[in-house]
Amino acid sequence: MKALLSVSDKTGIIELATFLHELGVELISTGGTLQVLQSAGLPAVGVESITHFPEMMDGRVKTLHPCIHGALLAKRDNDSHLQAAKTHGIPLIDLVIVNLYPFAATIQRPDSTRDEAIEQIDIGGPSMIRSAAKNMASVTVVVSPDSYPILIEELRIHGNTTIQTRQELATKAFQHTAAYDAMIAGYLSGSTLFPDTLNLSLTHHSSLRYGENPHQAATLYQSQTPPNHLAAMTQLSGKELSYNNWLDMNAAYQLVCEFQKPTVAIIKHTNPCGVATGNHISDAYRAAHDADSQSAFGSVVGLNREVDDETAKQIVSTFVEVVVAPHFTEKAIDILKKKTALRLIVIPNFGCSMPRVGIRQVCGGILVQEMDHVTDPTYTTPTVLQPSTSEVSDLEFAMLVVKHVKSNAIVVAKNGVTLGIGAGQMSRVDSVKIALEKSRGLSNGAVLASDAFFPFRDSVDLAASAGIRAIIQPGGSIRDHESVDACNEHGIAMLFTGIRHFLH
């Protein structure tokens, strides 16, 4: 039996090669892998002993040779294939241990250049992997150190691998090369948001407790290239995450990343029920929770600052499913872990570089769109009354929150805290009613944000009756003048942003 070893990730390769050697397997290798094996005292030989041709062009050409691919592709039950191998002096290779140049690691380095990335596009590796995988009837291909134990176990017990194992490993091999090519294509497409062919490079992250409902199975796949911050999280404690937990975590994370000040978002069913900024994260949590304490029961909480013991004590005073934050103090962890089911999630590089595009599935395809990233919007004031400085601050806060509320969306806020949120209603005026009702009579002097224009003046009239002092909305309705007239009648200031924020 002959084995060809050529790996960039050398984890476990000496141990595997030692086992193979002790089993009587002849070791053939290339470049850096050959040096590692020989330095370990293993009798590995270079591929040139088979190809009778030296590595050249800085290693770009070494395994692209008929003596290599003939050794991998020859059908063992085909006499003409075997005769061709004998005629041309091609020794058959039964085992291929190959993984690819570190393209992903290279492009993730902030200082990497395009030339460096191009040099990490592996050609010989994928070619050998595909040849071996195609001939799975006879050849075993392994592309990850994770599969070494399976290989070792079968060789130890049977002296060879089973056809079932070879097929499973071949499947992983084709998945590996497909993901690798997709990653390269994505890199080379550069700033192209919508390429002619969309290749997604995702790897299995974890199985989930269940999907949206317990009878639905679910799993998470992770992007191999940044930004992948939420999927790169670390879970410190608590139960296994469900599909719904991930959706709510994502909603909480994206919302609090909108703000520079300490901010807390409390999420239920991907909608915020309370959002607040403050001078300290514990103040922000208290205000966000009190904004709708009833809905906060069983919520997912996102914070854009380290969770300290004071904040932790508040969190454990009620039932919370998940807490997402950039850090937790050791004391906060001790406090929060007393709730054994509570999931504590740390996200590295919190708030850095949110995705440029969003993807959603429809029957037979997927929809891709730019994410709703709007910075420094400009305002016009169509009303007689101009908003005060403090009202403008609250209007901007409310508009950042309303972007993350399902349409039709209304947010009532004051002093950097949401008082009431109306979400997902078929009628905009119904969302206004819900937001004002949620405000519990505290809306006097508050502001109101709407994700889209008012089709009629009824929403403004309703807001005025609850004491709303300023409104922010995109404008653009053929009846804008009715809403403006209503504001002028009620002494309300209004800002037009010109930008709609539907979230479906």
Backbone hydrogen bonds, N-H to C=O, Kabsch-Sander energy under -0.5 kcal/mol:
donor,donor_aa,acceptor,acceptor_aa,energy
3,A,26,E,-2.8
4,L,95,L,-2.9
5,L,3,A,-0.6
5,L,28,I,-3.0
6,S,97,I,-2.7
10,K,8,S,-0.9
13,I,10,K,-1.7
16,L,12,G,-2.3
17,A,13,I,-2.9
18,T,14,I,-2.5
19,F,15,E,-2.0
20,L,16,L,-2.5
21,H,17,A,-2.7
22,E,18,T,-2.4
23,L,19,F,-1.3
24,G,21,H,-1.6
25,V,20,L,-2.7
26,E,1,M,-2.5
28,I,3,A,-2.7
28,I,26,E,-0.5
29,S,45,V,-2.7
30,T,5,L,-0.9
33,T,30,T,-1.0
34,L,30,T,-2.1
35,Q,31,G,-1.7
36,V,32,G,-2.1
37,L,33,T,-2.4
38,Q,34,L,-2.7
39,S,35,Q,-2.5
40,A,36,V,-1.1
41,G,38,Q,-1.8
42,L,37,L,-2.3
44,A,42,L,-2.0
45,V,27,L,-2.1
47,V,29,S,-1.3
49,S,46,G,-2.0
50,I,47,V,-2.0
51,T,47,V,-2.7
52,H,48,E,-2.0
56,M,61,V,-2.3
60,R,57,M,-1.8
61,V,56,M,-2.0
62,K,60,R,-0.5
65,H,63,T,-2.0
68,I,65,H,-1.3
69,H,65,H,-2.4
70,G,66,P,-2.6
72,L,68,I,-1.2
73,L,69,H,-2.6
74,A,70,G,-1.6
78,N,75,K,-1.4
79,D,77,D,-0.6
82,L,78,N,-2.2
83,Q,79,D,-2.5
84,A,80,S,-2.2
85,A,81,H,-2.2
86,K,82,L,-2.2
87,T,83,Q,-2.8
88,H,84,A,-2.0
89,G,86,K,-1.0
90,I,85,A,-3.3
93,I,71,A,-1.6
94,D,2,K,-1.7
95,L,2,K,-1.7
96,V,140,T,-2.9
97,I,4,L,-3.1
98,V,96,V,-0.6
98,V,142,V,-2.0
99,N,6,S,-1.2
103,F,101,Y,-2.6
106,T,102,P,-1.7
107,I,103,F,-2.4
108,Q,104,A,-1.4
109,R,105,A,-0.6
109,R,106,T,-1.0
112,S,109,R,-1.7
117,A,113,T,-2.1
118,I,114,R,-2.6
119,E,115,D,-2.0
120,Q,116,E,-0.8
120,Q,117,A,-0.9
121,I,118,I,-1.8
122,D,120,Q,-0.9
127,S,123,I,-1.7
128,M,124,G,-2.5
129,I,125,G,-2.6
130,R,126,P,-2.6
131,S,127,S,-2.2
132,A,128,M,-2.7
133,A,129,I,-2.6
134,K,130,R,-2.5
135,N,131,S,-1.5
136,M,133,A,-1.2
138,S,135,N,-2.2
139,V,135,N,-2.9
140,T,94,D,-2.5
142,V,96,V,-2.8
147,S,144,S,-2.1
148,Y,145,P,-1.4
151,L,147,S,-2.0
152,I,148,Y,-2.8
153,E,149,P,-2.4
154,E,150,I,-2.1
155,L,151,L,-2.5
156,R,152,I,-2.4
157,I,153,E,-2.0
158,H,154,E,-3.2
159,G,154,E,-0.8
159,G,155,L,-1.1
160,N,154,E,-0.7
166,R,162,T,-2.5
167,Q,163,I,-2.3
168,E,164,Q,-2.2
169,L,165,T,-2.8
170,A,166,R,-2.2
171,T,167,Q,-2.2
172,K,168,E,-2.0
173,A,169,L,-1.9
174,F,170,A,-2.4
175,Q,171,T,-2.2
176,H,172,K,-2.3
177,T,173,A,-2.4
178,A,174,F,-2.3
179,A,175,Q,-2.4
180,Y,176,H,-2.1
181,D,177,T,-2.5
182,A,178,A,-2.3
183,M,179,A,-2.3
184,I,180,Y,-2.0
185,A,181,D,-2.8
186,G,182,A,-2.4
187,Y,183,M,-2.1
188,L,184,I,-2.7
189,S,185,A,-1.7
190,G,186,G,-0.5
190,G,187,Y,-1.2
192,T,189,S,-2.0
193,L,191,S,-0.6
199,N,197,T,-0.7
200,L,198,L,-0.6
201,S,199,N,-0.5
202,L,200,L,-0.8
203,T,222,Q,-2.6
205,H,220,L,-3.1
206,S,220,L,-1.3
208,L,218,A,-2.1
209,R,241,L,-2.3
211,G,213,N,-0.8
211,G,216,Q,-3.6
216,Q,213,N,-2.3
217,A,215,H,-0.5
220,L,206,S,-2.8
222,Q,203,T,-3.6
224,Q,201,S,-1.5
232,A,228,N,-1.4
233,M,230,L,-1.5
234,T,346,V,-2.6
236,L,234,T,-0.6
236,L,344,L,-2.9
237,S,344,L,-0.7
239,K,341,A,-1.5
243,Y,210,Y,-2.3
244,N,211,G,-0.5
246,W,242,S,-1.9
247,L,243,Y,-1.9
248,D,244,N,-2.5
249,M,245,N,-2.9
250,N,246,W,-2.5
251,A,247,L,-2.0
252,A,248,D,-2.6
253,Y,249,M,-2.9
254,Q,250,N,-2.6
255,L,251,A,-1.8
256,V,252,A,-2.3
257,C,253,Y,-1.6
258,E,255,L,-1.8
259,F,256,V,-1.4
264,V,276,A,-2.4
265,A,302,G,-2.5
266,I,274,G,-2.9
267,I,265,A,-0.6
267,I,300,V,-3.1
268,K,271,N,-3.0
271,N,268,K,-2.0
273,C,266,I,-3.0
274,G,266,I,-1.2
276,A,264,V,-2.0
277,T,416,G,-2.5
278,G,262,P,-1.9
284,A,280,H,-2.1
285,Y,281,I,-2.3
286,R,282,S,-2.2
287,A,283,D,-2.2
288,A,284,A,-2.6
289,H,285,Y,-2.8
290,D,286,R,-2.5
291,A,287,A,-1.2
292,D,288,A,-0.6
292,D,289,H,-1.1
293,S,290,D,-0.5
296,A,292,D,-1.7
297,F,294,Q,-1.1
298,G,319,F,-3.1
299,S,296,A,-1.4
299,S,319,F,-0.8
300,V,267,I,-2.1
301,V,322,V,-3.0
302,G,265,A,-2.9
303,L,324,V,-2.5
304,N,263,T,-1.8
307,V,327,H,-2.3
308,D,306,E,-0.6
312,A,308,D,-2.5
313,K,309,D,-2.3
314,Q,310,E,-1.3
315,I,311,T,-2.2
316,V,312,A,-2.3
317,S,314,Q,-1.0
318,T,315,I,-1.4
320,V,318,T,-0.7
321,E,299,S,-2.9
322,V,299,S,-1.1
323,V,343,R,-2.5
324,V,301,V,-3.1
325,A,345,I,-2.3
329,T,307,V,-2.5
333,I,329,T,-2.4
334,D,330,E,-2.1
335,I,331,K,-2.1
336,L,332,A,-2.9
337,K,333,I,-2.5
338,K,335,I,-1.0
339,K,336,L,-1.7
340,T,338,K,-1.2
342,L,339,K,-1.5
343,R,321,E,-2.1
344,L,237,S,-1.4
344,L,342,L,-0.5
345,I,323,V,-3.0
345,I,343,R,-0.6
346,V,234,T,-2.8
347,I,325,A,-1.7
350,F,347,I,-0.6
352,C,349,N,-2.2
358,G,369,Q,-2.9
360,R,367,L,-2.3
362,V,365,G,-2.7
365,G,362,V,-2.3
367,L,360,R,-3.6
369,Q,358,G,-2.1
371,M,356,R,-2.6
373,H,371,M,-2.3
374,V,372,D,-0.8
380,T,496,F,-2.0
383,T,494,M,-0.7
392,V,388,S,-2.5
393,S,389,T,-1.9
394,D,390,S,-2.0
395,L,391,E,-2.8
396,E,392,V,-2.5
397,F,393,S,-2.0
398,A,394,D,-2.9
399,M,395,L,-2.2
400,L,396,E,-1.9
401,V,397,F,-1.8
402,V,398,A,-2.5
403,K,399,M,-1.1
404,H,401,V,-2.1
405,V,402,V,-1.5
407,S,503,L,-2.3
410,I,422,G,-2.4
411,V,449,A,-2.2
412,V,420,G,-3.0
413,A,447,V,-2.1
414,K,417,V,-2.4
417,V,414,K,-0.8
418,T,275,V,-2.7
419,L,412,V,-3.4
420,G,412,V,-1.5
422,G,410,I,-2.7
423,A,421,I,-0.5
424,G,406,K,-2.4
425,Q,408,N,-1.0
431,S,427,S,-1.4
432,V,428,R,-2.0
433,K,429,V,-2.3
434,I,430,D,-2.4
435,A,431,S,-2.5
436,L,432,V,-2.5
437,E,433,K,-2.4
438,K,434,I,-2.8
439,S,435,A,-0.9
440,R,437,E,-1.5
441,G,436,L,-0.6
442,L,439,S,-1.8
445,G,467,G,-3.2
446,A,443,S,-2.5
447,V,413,A,-2.8
448,L,470,A,-2.0
449,A,411,V,-2.8
450,S,472,I,-2.2
451,D,409,A,-1.8
459,S,456,F,-0.5
461,D,457,R,-2.3
462,L,458,D,-2.2
463,A,459,S,-2.3
464,A,460,V,-2.6
465,S,461,D,-1.8
466,A,462,L,-0.8
466,A,463,A,-0.9
467,G,464,A,-1.6
468,I,463,A,-2.2
469,R,446,A,-3.0
470,A,446,A,-0.9
471,I,493,A,-2.3
472,I,448,L,-2.4
473,Q,495,L,-2.3
480,D,477,S,-1.6
482,E,479,R,-1.3
483,S,479,R,-1.3
484,V,480,D,-2.6
485,D,481,H,-2.7
486,A,482,E,-2.3
487,C,483,S,-2.2
488,N,484,V,-2.4
489,E,485,D,-2.3
490,H,486,A,-1.9
491,G,487,C,-0.9
492,I,487,C,-2.9
493,A,469,R,-2.0
494,M,385,L,-0.6
495,L,471,I,-2.6
496,F,380,T,-2.9
497,T,473,Q,-1.7
498,G,474,P,-1.5
501,H,451,D,-2.7
